[in-house]
Amino acid sequence: MKKLLWLDDVRNPFVMADWLLQWSPEYYYEKDNGTHEVIWVKDYHEFVDWIQENGLPTEIGFDHDLADVVYSKRGNIDMLKSTWKEKTGMDAAKWLVDYCIEHKKEIPQFFVQSANPVGKKNIISLLNNAIKHI
């Protein structure tokens, strides 16, 4: 069975069928016949956990900006200095490269559905580079 791992915190591939149709039409047209499965993960940690538990999918759709909120550690005296931002799709792509190197696997097919043009370009460049050198 072909599996598409859809990494996006906002775009629901099951409600907004246009997302699948636009980015991965094969999965849109074949999702109901039992040969294609779409798995929706919304953040870096779900992405990593899914791959560690299930192995590599056939294809991955990356969003870059996975959270617009900057969180701060509550109760810390240096609260302003201790802010951190949620990991992005780029962090997930970097983790994927390391995983593939460590497990001697090829980078799966991928696309980037992000509205962030710089983030999109960076993910594509990273993964295309990794494909050339792994």
N, C-alpha and C positions, 0 to 999 in steps of 0.2 A: 504494500500500500504506500502510495506517495503521501508525504506529510509536509505541510507548509506550516512553519512556526512564524506566527505573525506577532512581532514585537511592536506594540503601540499602546500608549496609555489612553488615547482618546478614540481613535478610529476603530469601531467595532466591526469586524469583518462579517459578522453574522446578521447584524441589523441593517447596515448600509451595504447592501450587496454590490453597489457601484464600486466600492473600494477593491473588492476582489476582481470584479470585471475589468477595472482599469489596470491593476497592478499584476494580476496573475489570472488571466482568463481561463487557463486550463483548470484551475481549482474551482472557479466559478461554475463552469459548465459540467464538471465531473464530480462535484461534491456530493451529489445525491445518489450516485451509482455504486458507492462503496469502495471505490478505488483510490479516492483522494480524501484526505482529512486535513482540516484546518485547526490548528491549536493556537489560541489567543493567549499571549502572556503580556502583562502590562508594565513590567519593570525589569530592571537588570537582574534582580534576584530570582524572579520567576523564570527568566530566560536561562540563567545558569542552572538552576535546579532542574528544569525540564530536560535539558541536554544531559546533565549528569545522571538523571534517572532513566532516560529513554534512548540516549545516543543521538547522533546527528540526524536532523530531518533531511528531507530531499531538497527543500528550499527554505530560505528565510527572508522575511520582509522586515526591514529595519525602519523604525522611526528614530530620529535623533533626539529630539527634546521630549524626554519622558516625564518631566515634571517641571512646572513653572514656579513652584514654591521653593523658597529658600528656608530651610529649617534651622532652628537654633536649639542648642542643648539647654533645656530648662534647668534652673537651679545652679548654673555655673556662674561664678563671680565674673569671669571673663566672657560673658555671653556674646558680646559683639565680636570678639576674636574667634569664637568657636563655631561660627556658622558654617554649614556645609550644604552642598547641593546634591540632589539625587543623581545617581549615575545615569549617564546618557546612553543612547544607542551606540555611540562611538566606544564607550567603555565595554559594551557587550561585544562589539566587533573585535576589539583588542583581546578580550577574554577568549573569543572563538578562535582567533589565530593561535593563541598560546595552547588552547585545548587541542587543536588539530596538529600542531607541531608535536606536542607531548604524546598524542595517541597515534601519530603517523597516519592521519586521515586527510583527505582532500577537503578544501573549503566547499561547503554546499553551494548550489546555485543561490543567488541572492538578488534582491532589488532593494531600493531605498525609497519609501513612500513619504519621506519627511518633507515638510514645507520649509525647512531651514536649508537654504541652498548651500551655504558653507559647510554645515554639518553633513549634508548629503554627499557633497563632493569629497569630504574627508573620509567618510566611511567607504565610499566606492574606491578611492585611491588606496586606502589601507588594504582592503580585501583583494583588489586586483594585483597589488604588489605581492601579497602573500601567496596568491595563486601562482605567480611567476616563480617564486622562490621556495615553495614547499615541495 
